[in-house]
């Protein structure tokens, strides 16, 4: 059964960036780009909400296994995040 949430590390991997970059840009992604906030009282994100947010930029999220390493990145999402770094 698939988990209902993502950790910060998993969301960073989905976005193709490292965790520290994700943490640094989290506020802007939420405030300016409509990224879903963390679940109240938790350090996790709703899997459904994050997948839907990414779908608006990328098309459907494609993940192999549980690590999120095989994602097709869209140039528009990369520009939104503002980085070309690898995860």
Legacy VTK file of the C-alpha trace (Angstrom):
# vtk DataFile Version 3.0
C-alpha trace
ASCII
DATASET POLYDATA
POINTS 87 float
0.000 0.000 0.000
1.290 3.439 -0.942
1.979 5.971 1.828
-0.362 8.949 2.038
2.415 11.445 2.710
5.819 12.578 1.485
8.773 13.602 3.641
10.731 16.763 2.852
13.450 14.592 1.320
10.952 12.832 -0.950
9.458 16.134 -2.169
12.967 17.483 -2.834
13.738 14.354 -4.872
10.523 14.774 -6.844
11.596 18.330 -7.664
15.122 17.248 -8.573
16.838 19.378 -5.914
18.629 18.660 -2.667
16.882 18.959 0.692
18.699 22.107 1.813
17.696 23.944 -1.367
14.117 22.768 -0.895
14.077 24.009 2.718
15.479 27.384 1.653
12.851 27.830 -1.061
9.881 26.255 0.703
8.399 29.550 1.906
8.473 31.080 -1.580
7.115 27.917 -3.200
4.150 27.980 -0.821
3.531 31.748 -0.828
4.208 32.590 -4.467
3.606 29.367 -6.370
0.778 27.631 -4.547
2.750 24.648 -3.288
0.777 22.815 -0.600
1.931 23.438 2.960
3.050 20.703 5.320
0.314 18.875 7.155
-0.576 20.572 10.464
1.609 19.348 13.320
3.719 17.152 11.029
6.879 17.395 8.992
5.177 15.694 6.057
3.219 16.737 3.003
0.047 15.277 1.569
1.100 12.978 -1.278
-2.070 13.735 -3.214
-1.702 17.517 -2.856
1.986 17.509 -3.864
1.350 15.209 -6.838
-1.468 17.474 -8.039
0.717 20.577 -7.640
3.559 18.984 -9.622
1.089 17.758 -12.270
0.192 21.383 -13.025
3.797 21.970 -14.108
5.057 18.570 -15.249
2.231 16.306 -16.199
1.829 13.149 -14.109
4.559 12.347 -11.584
6.528 9.256 -12.588
8.280 7.483 -9.731
10.054 4.128 -9.737
10.275 2.521 -6.329
9.948 4.630 -3.219
12.907 6.980 -3.711
11.494 9.199 -6.450
14.630 8.958 -8.569
13.044 8.459 -12.006
11.147 11.698 -12.516
10.686 13.451 -15.840
11.457 17.108 -15.138
9.739 19.862 -17.044
11.650 23.036 -17.876
8.827 25.171 -16.492
9.092 23.525 -13.058
12.892 23.890 -13.114
12.515 27.609 -13.842
9.988 27.922 -11.017
12.453 26.401 -8.566
15.277 28.410 -10.121
17.997 25.766 -10.094
19.664 23.331 -12.414
21.247 21.275 -9.648
20.928 17.537 -9.262
19.281 15.968 -6.252
LINES 1 88
87 0 1 2 3 4 5 6 7 8 9 10 11 12 13 14 15 16 17 18 19 20 21 22 23 24 25 26 27 28 29 30 31 32 33 34 35 36 37 38 39 40 41 42 43 44 45 46 47 48 49 50 51 52 53 54 55 56 57 58 59 60 61 62 63 64 65 66 67 68 69 70 71 72 73 74 75 76 77 78 79 80 81 82 83 84 85 86
